[in-house]
């Protein structure tokens, strides 16, 4: 499964961005999809995930109330709406997928990855 993450860019603190994850030729509704991020010099960390079929969501504490993960099955897309952005949100963001309903937070638990999209938040 080849994933494509897009929508990154430059935003000011307090601003918003929406990331998109696509899987051409695959049905994303058949996968649990997660968003991860990696800042320079840091390990890749879990941001949010949405489960297969029943769409249970999970967020890391630092983004709760600011980020929202969602699906549009008609468009075969998963989104990460990021509001109230902070400079510490600056990172490369990756979408990842696994073919079951388990909402796991470890990067190693996801089999399929996109190429990443850069998000930079200025203060």
Secondary structure, DSSP 8 states (H G I E B T S, - for coil): ---EEE--EEEETT--EEEEEE-TTS-GGGSEEEEEEE-TTS--EEEEEE-TTT--EEE-GGGTTTEEEEEETTTTEEEEEE-S--GGG-EEEEEEEESSS-----GGG--EE---EEEEEE-
